[in-house]
Every structure is written in C-alpha cells, then in structure tokens.
Amino acid sequence: MSSTVHVARHGEVENPQKILYGRQPGWRLSTRGQQMAEVLGEWSKSIDLGALHVSPLQRAQETAAPIARAHGIEITTDERLIEAE
C-alpha cells in the first residue's frame, strides 16, 4: 500500500514592515492569505485526504482550517513541523 504526502506552505502573512518572522508566533494571515487558504481548501476537495498534520504556528493553522472543513477532519498539530532555524 502506498501513501501520498501533500505539502503546502501557509498563505500570505500580514507583514507590512517586512519583518523576518521565522518561528515567531502570532503572525496571522493577511486578507489575501485568507483567500489563498480558501482556494487551497477548495482545491483539496479533489484529493483523497485522510489526515492533516500542521505546524502549531497561527499562520499554518489558519491556512489548514479550510482544508479541514472541506474534508470534515480534525487538524493534528505537530510541533515537528515548525520552521527550522
């Protein structure tokens, strides 16, 4: 039995000062980033998705939410998926 892993980066972050935010918590998606996440959620309906593992960072959680809704699954937060320094 084989598995397919899909990887997505978070949507655009609200960052008008162009700060290198890296692993810093608290960075939210911009309006455009929220739209990107919704598009990703719609696109994800075309794939078979059995699990959703997501970084604990807010921007990643916000990006994953539409995917979770589209598939009726819970988000599994995984600390190992946080950005590397």
N, CA, C and O atoms as a GROMACS GRO file, in nm:
protein
  340
    1MET      N    1   0.085  -0.118   0.000
    1MET     CA    2   0.000   0.000   0.000
    1MET      C    3   0.089   0.124   0.000
    1MET      O    4   0.185   0.132   0.076
    2SER      N    5   0.057   0.218  -0.084
    2SER     CA    6   0.137   0.341  -0.089
    2SER      C    7   0.057   0.459  -0.035
    2SER      O    8  -0.066   0.458  -0.031
    3SER      N    9   0.130   0.559   0.006
    3SER     CA   10   0.069   0.682   0.057
    3SER      C   11   0.124   0.800  -0.021
    3SER      O   12   0.237   0.796  -0.069
    4THR      N   13   0.045   0.902  -0.032
    4THR     CA   14   0.088   1.027  -0.095
    4THR      C   15   0.088   1.135   0.011
    4THR      O   16  -0.008   1.148   0.087
    5VAL      N   17   0.194   1.211   0.016
    5VAL     CA   18   0.205   1.322   0.110
    5VAL      C   19   0.197   1.452   0.031
    5VAL      O   20   0.274   1.472  -0.063
    6HIS      N   21   0.104   1.537   0.068
    6HIS     CA   22   0.090   1.669   0.006
    6HIS      C   23   0.145   1.772   0.104
    6HIS      O   24   0.114   1.767   0.223
    7VAL      N   25   0.227   1.863   0.055
    7VAL     CA   26   0.287   1.966   0.140
    7VAL      C   27   0.244   2.103   0.086
    7VAL      O   28   0.250   2.127  -0.035
    8ALA      N   29   0.202   2.190   0.175
    8ALA     CA   30   0.163   2.326   0.136
    8ALA      C   31   0.224   2.425   0.234
    8ALA      O   32   0.238   2.397   0.354
    9ARG      N   33   0.261   2.539   0.183
    9ARG     CA   34   0.311   2.647   0.267
    9ARG      C   35   0.192   2.733   0.308
    9ARG      O   36   0.090   2.736   0.239
   10HIS      N   37   0.205   2.802   0.420
   10HIS     CA   38   0.098   2.890   0.467
   10HIS      C   39   0.073   3.003   0.367
   10HIS      O   40   0.159   3.036   0.285
   11GLY      N   41  -0.045   3.062   0.376
   11GLY     CA   42  -0.079   3.176   0.292
   11GLY      C   43  -0.002   3.300   0.331
   11GLY      O   44   0.073   3.301   0.429
   12GLU      N   45  -0.021   3.404   0.253
   12GLU     CA   46   0.049   3.532   0.277
   12GLU      C   47   0.019   3.584   0.418
   12GLU      O   48  -0.095   3.579   0.465
   13VAL      N   49   0.123   3.634   0.482
   13VAL     CA   50   0.113   3.684   0.619
   13VAL      C   51   0.101   3.836   0.619
   13VAL      O   52   0.163   3.903   0.537
   14GLU      N   53   0.022   3.889   0.711
   14GLU     CA   54   0.012   4.035   0.729
   14GLU      C   55   0.144   4.082   0.789
   14GLU      O   56   0.173   4.057   0.906
   15ASN      N   57   0.225   4.150   0.706
   15ASN     CA   58   0.360   4.187   0.747
   15ASN      C   59   0.406   4.313   0.673
   15ASN      O   60   0.499   4.306   0.592
   16PRO      N   61   0.342   4.427   0.699
   16PRO     CA   62   0.376   4.548   0.624
   16PRO      C   63   0.518   4.599   0.646
   16PRO      O   64   0.572   4.669   0.560
   17GLN      N   65   0.579   4.565   0.759
   17GLN     CA   66   0.716   4.611   0.786
   17GLN      C   67   0.821   4.516   0.729
   17GLN      O   68   0.941   4.540   0.744
   18LYS      N   69   0.778   4.408   0.664
   18LYS     CA   70   0.869   4.310   0.603
   18LYS      C   71   0.968   4.250   0.703
   18LYS      O   72   1.086   4.232   0.673
   19ILE      N   73   0.918   4.220   0.822
   19ILE     CA   74   0.998   4.159   0.927
   19ILE      C   75   1.021   4.012   0.892
   19ILE      O   76   0.930   3.944   0.843
   20LEU      N   77   1.142   3.962   0.917
   20LEU     CA   78   1.170   3.820   0.901
   20LEU      C   79   1.117   3.748   1.025
   20LEU      O   80   1.186   3.742   1.127
   21TYR      N   81   0.998   3.694   1.016
   21TYR     CA   82   0.928   3.643   1.134
   21TYR      C   83   0.967   3.500   1.171
   21TYR      O   84   0.949   3.461   1.286
   22GLY      N   85   1.020   3.422   1.078
   22GLY     CA   86   1.067   3.287   1.108
   22GLY      C   87   0.974   3.207   1.197
   22GLY      O   88   0.859   3.183   1.161
   23ARG      N   89   1.023   3.166   1.313
   23ARG     CA   90   0.946   3.082   1.406
   23ARG      C   91   0.861   3.163   1.504
   23ARG      O   92   0.793   3.104   1.588
   24GLN      N   93   0.863   3.293   1.494
   24GLN     CA   94   0.790   3.376   1.590
   24GLN      C   95   0.640   3.346   1.582
   24GLN      O   96   0.583   3.340   1.473
   25PRO      N   97   0.576   3.328   1.696
   25PRO     CA   98   0.431   3.304   1.696
   25PRO      C   99   0.354   3.434   1.676
   25PRO      O  100   0.409   3.543   1.686
   26GLY      N  101   0.226   3.420   1.647
   26GLY     CA  102   0.137   3.535   1.644
   26GLY      C  103   0.120   3.603   1.509
   26GLY      O  104   0.048   3.703   1.500
   27TRP      N  105   0.184   3.553   1.406
   27TRP     CA  106   0.169   3.615   1.274
   27TRP      C  107   0.048   3.555   1.205
   27TRP      O  108   0.041   3.434   1.180
   28ARG      N  109  -0.048   3.641   1.174
   28ARG     CA  110  -0.175   3.600   1.113
   28ARG      C  111  -0.168   3.612   0.962
   28ARG      O  112  -0.081   3.680   0.907
   29LEU      N  113  -0.260   3.544   0.896
   29LEU     CA  114  -0.272   3.559   0.752
   29LEU      C  115  -0.330   3.696   0.719
   29LEU      O  116  -0.414   3.749   0.792
   30SER      N  117  -0.284   3.753   0.609
   30SER     CA  118  -0.343   3.876   0.556
   30SER      C  119  -0.477   3.840   0.492
   30SER      O  120  -0.513   3.723   0.484
   31THR      N  121  -0.550   3.940   0.448
   31THR     CA  122  -0.675   3.914   0.376
   31THR      C  123  -0.647   3.829   0.254
   31THR      O  124  -0.721   3.735   0.224
   32ARG      N  125  -0.541   3.863   0.183
   32ARG     CA  126  -0.502   3.783   0.066
   32ARG      C  127  -0.465   3.641   0.107
   32ARG      O  128  -0.501   3.545   0.039
   33GLY      N  129  -0.394   3.627   0.217
   33GLY     CA  130  -0.356   3.495   0.267
   33GLY      C  131  -0.477   3.411   0.303
   33GLY      O  132  -0.478   3.290   0.281
   34GLN      N  133  -0.580   3.474   0.360
   34GLN     CA  134  -0.704   3.402   0.392
   34GLN      C  135  -0.772   3.354   0.264
   34GLN      O  136  -0.826   3.244   0.259
   35GLN      N  137  -0.769   3.439   0.161
   35GLN     CA  138  -0.826   3.399   0.032
   35GLN      C  139  -0.747   3.282  -0.027
   35GLN      O  140  -0.805   3.189  -0.083
   36MET      N  141  -0.615   3.288  -0.014
   36MET     CA  142  -0.530   3.178  -0.062
   36MET      C  143  -0.566   3.048   0.009
   36MET      O  144  -0.574   2.943  -0.054
   37ALA      N  145  -0.588   3.056   0.140
   37ALA     CA  146  -0.623   2.937   0.218
   37ALA      C  147  -0.758   2.881   0.173
   37ALA      O  148  -0.774   2.759   0.164
   38GLU      N  149  -0.853   2.968   0.146
   38GLU     CA  150  -0.984   2.922   0.098
   38GLU      C  151  -0.972   2.852  -0.037
   38GLU      O  152  -1.036   2.750  -0.060
   39VAL      N  153  -0.890   2.908  -0.126
   39VAL     CA  154  -0.867   2.845  -0.257
   39VAL      C  155  -0.803   2.707  -0.238
   39VAL      O  156  -0.840   2.611  -0.304
   40LEU      N  157  -0.707   2.699  -0.148
   40LEU     CA  158  -0.642   2.570  -0.119
   40LEU      C  159  -0.743   2.470  -0.065
   40LEU      O  160  -0.740   2.352  -0.101
   41GLY      N  161  -0.831   2.516   0.022
   41GLY     CA  162  -0.936   2.428   0.074
   41GLY      C  163  -1.026   2.375  -0.036
   41GLY      O  164  -1.060   2.257  -0.037
   42GLU      N  165  -1.064   2.462  -0.128
   42GLU     CA  166  -1.147   2.419  -0.242
   42GLU      C  167  -1.071   2.319  -0.329
   42GLU      O  168  -1.125   2.216  -0.368
   43TRP      N  169  -0.945   2.352  -0.358
   43TRP     CA  170  -0.864   2.261  -0.440
   43TRP      C  171  -0.851   2.125  -0.373
   43TRP      O  172  -0.856   2.022  -0.440
   44SER      N  173  -0.836   2.124  -0.242
   44SER     CA  174  -0.811   1.998  -0.170
   44SER      C  175  -0.928   1.901  -0.182
   44SER      O  176  -0.911   1.781  -0.157
   45LYS      N  177  -1.045   1.950  -0.219
   45LYS     CA  178  -1.160   1.861  -0.236
   45LYS      C  179  -1.135   1.759  -0.347
   45LYS      O  180  -1.200   1.655  -0.352
   46SER      N  181  -1.039   1.789  -0.436
   46SER     CA  182  -1.010   1.700  -0.549
   46SER      C  183  -0.915   1.586  -0.511
   46SER      O  184  -0.887   1.500  -0.595
   47ILE      N  185  -0.866   1.584  -0.388
   47ILE     CA  186  -0.773   1.480  -0.347
   47ILE      C  187  -0.832   1.400  -0.230
   47ILE      O  188  -0.917   1.449  -0.156
   48ASP      N  189  -0.784   1.279  -0.216
   48ASP     CA  190  -0.823   1.195  -0.103
   48ASP      C  191  -0.731   1.230   0.013
   48ASP      O  192  -0.610   1.213   0.003
   49LEU      N  193  -0.788   1.279   0.120
   49LEU     CA  194  -0.708   1.325   0.233
   49LEU      C  195  -0.754   1.254   0.359
   49LEU      O  196  -0.870   1.268   0.400
   50GLY      N  197  -0.664   1.178   0.420
   50GLY     CA  198  -0.700   1.102   0.538
   50GLY      C  199  -0.657   1.165   0.668
   50GLY      O  200  -0.709   1.131   0.775
   51ALA      N  201  -0.561   1.257   0.661
   51ALA     CA  202  -0.509   1.322   0.782
   51ALA      C  203  -0.452   1.458   0.744
   51ALA      O  204  -0.414   1.482   0.630
   52LEU      N  205  -0.448   1.546   0.842
   52LEU     CA  206  -0.398   1.682   0.821
   52LEU      C  207  -0.307   1.718   0.938
   52LEU      O  208  -0.354   1.745   1.048
   53HIS      N  209  -0.177   1.717   0.913
   53HIS     CA  210  -0.076   1.747   1.015
   53HIS      C  211  -0.022   1.886   0.988
   53HIS      O  212   0.020   1.916   0.876
   54VAL      N  213  -0.023   1.972   1.090
   54VAL     CA  214   0.003   2.114   1.071
   54VAL      C  215   0.095   2.167   1.180
   54VAL      O  216   0.089   2.123   1.295
   55SER      N  217   0.180   2.261   1.142
   55SER     CA  218   0.264   2.334   1.237
   55SER      C  219   0.175   2.404   1.340
   55SER      O  220   0.060   2.437   1.310
   56PRO      N  221   0.226   2.426   1.461
   56PRO     CA  222   0.148   2.497   1.562
   56PRO      C  223   0.139   2.648   1.537
   56PRO      O  224   0.062   2.716   1.604
   57LEU      N  225   0.215   2.699   1.444
   57LEU     CA  226   0.214   2.843   1.420
   57LEU      C  227   0.078   2.888   1.365
   57LEU      O  228   0.017   2.819   1.284
   58GLN      N  229   0.033   3.003   1.411
   58GLN     CA  230  -0.100   3.053   1.379
   58GLN      C  231  -0.125   3.060   1.229
   58GLN      O  232  -0.232   3.021   1.182
   59ARG      N  233  -0.028   3.108   1.154
   59ARG     CA  234  -0.046   3.122   1.009
   59ARG      C  235  -0.069   2.986   0.942
   59ARG      O  236  -0.145   2.976   0.846
   60ALA      N  237  -0.003   2.882   0.992
   60ALA     CA  238  -0.022   2.748   0.937
   60ALA      C  239  -0.159   2.693   0.976
   60ALA      O  240  -0.227   2.630   0.895
   61GLN      N  241  -0.199   2.716   1.101
   61GLN     CA  242  -0.330   2.671   1.147
   61GLN      C  243  -0.442   2.738   1.067
   61GLN      O  244  -0.539   2.673   1.029
   62GLU      N  245  -0.427   2.869   1.041
   62GLU     CA  246  -0.529   2.942   0.964
   62GLU      C  247  -0.535   2.892   0.820
   62GLU      O  248  -0.642   2.888   0.761
   63THR      N  249  -0.420   2.856   0.764
   63THR     CA  250  -0.417   2.803   0.628
   63THR      C  251  -0.483   2.666   0.621
   63THR      O  252  -0.551   2.635   0.524
   64ALA      N  253  -0.464   2.585   0.723
   64ALA     CA  254  -0.517   2.449   0.724
   64ALA      C  255  -0.667   2.442   0.751
   64ALA      O  256  -0.732   2.344   0.713
   65ALA      N  257  -0.722   2.542   0.817
   65ALA     CA  258  -0.863   2.535   0.858
   65ALA      C  259  -0.960   2.508   0.742
   65ALA      O  260  -1.047   2.423   0.757
   66PRO      N  261  -0.948   2.577   0.627
   66PRO     CA  262  -1.040   2.546   0.518
   66PRO      C  263  -1.024   2.405   0.462
   66PRO      O  264  -1.121   2.346   0.413
   67ILE      N  265  -0.905   2.350   0.469
   67ILE     CA  266  -0.882   2.213   0.423
   67ILE      C  267  -0.954   2.116   0.518
   67ILE      O  268  -1.022   2.024   0.473
   68ALA      N  269  -0.939   2.139   0.647
   68ALA     CA  270  -1.006   2.054   0.746
   68ALA      C  271  -1.157   2.059   0.727
   68ALA      O  272  -1.224   1.955   0.732
   69ARG      N  273  -1.211   2.179   0.706
   69ARG     CA  274  -1.356   2.192   0.684
   69ARG      C  275  -1.399   2.117   0.558
   69ARG      O  276  -1.501   2.049   0.558
   70ALA      N  277  -1.320   2.131   0.451
   70ALA     CA  278  -1.356   2.068   0.324
   70ALA      C  279  -1.362   1.916   0.335
   70ALA      O  280  -1.439   1.851   0.263
   71HIS      N  281  -1.283   1.859   0.424
   71HIS     CA  282  -1.277   1.714   0.437
   71HIS      C  283  -1.346   1.661   0.563
   71HIS      O  284  -1.356   1.540   0.582
   72GLY      N  285  -1.394   1.751   0.647
   72GLY     CA  286  -1.460   1.708   0.770
   72GLY      C  287  -1.365   1.634   0.863
   72GLY      O  288  -1.405   1.538   0.929
   73ILE      N  289  -1.239   1.679   0.867
   73ILE     CA  290  -1.140   1.614   0.954
   73ILE      C  291  -1.082   1.715   1.051
   73ILE      O  292  -1.090   1.836   1.031
   74GLU      N  293  -1.023   1.663   1.156
   74GLU     CA  294  -0.958   1.747   1.257
   74GLU      C  295  -0.815   1.776   1.214
   74GLU      O  296  -0.752   1.697   1.144
   75ILE      N  297  -0.765   1.890   1.257
   75ILE     CA  298  -0.624   1.925   1.238
   75ILE      C  299  -0.543   1.859   1.348
   75ILE      O  300  -0.577   1.870   1.466
   76THR      N  301  -0.436   1.791   1.310
   76THR     CA  302  -0.340   1.737   1.406
   76THR      C  303  -0.222   1.833   1.411
   76THR      O  304  -0.149   1.847   1.313
   77THR      N  305  -0.203   1.898   1.525
   77THR     CA  306  -0.091   1.991   1.540
   77THR      C  307   0.034   1.912   1.574
   77THR      O  308   0.034   1.829   1.665
   78ASP      N  309   0.140   1.939   1.498
   78ASP     CA  310   0.265   1.864   1.514
   78ASP      C  311   0.381   1.962   1.529
   78ASP      O  312   0.419   2.030   1.434
   79GLU      N  313   0.438   1.968   1.649
   79GLU     CA  314   0.550   2.059   1.679
   79GLU      C  315   0.669   2.036   1.587
   79GLU      O  316   0.747   2.129   1.564
   80ARG      N  317   0.684   1.917   1.534
   80ARG     CA  318   0.798   1.888   1.446
   80ARG      C  319   0.789   1.960   1.313
   80ARG      O  320   0.886   1.964   1.238
   81LEU      N  321   0.673   2.016   1.282
   81LEU     CA  322   0.654   2.084   1.154
   81LEU      C  323   0.682   2.234   1.161
   81LEU      O  324   0.667   2.303   1.061
   82ILE      N  325   0.722   2.284   1.277
   82ILE     CA  326   0.755   2.425   1.290
   82ILE      C  327   0.881   2.455   1.207
   82ILE      O  328   0.964   2.366   1.187
   83GLU      N  329   0.893   2.578   1.159
   83GLU     CA  330   1.007   2.616   1.075
   83GLU      C  331   1.139   2.588   1.144
   83GLU      O  332   1.153   2.606   1.265
   84ALA      N  333   1.236   2.544   1.065
   84ALA     CA  334   1.372   2.525   1.117
   84ALA      C  335   1.441   2.660   1.127
   84ALA      O  336   1.416   2.750   1.048
   85GLU      N  337   1.529   2.673   1.225
   85GLU     CA  338   1.603   2.798   1.239
   85GLU      C  339   1.727   2.794   1.154
   85GLU      O  340   1.803   2.890   1.151
   0.00000   0.00000   0.00000
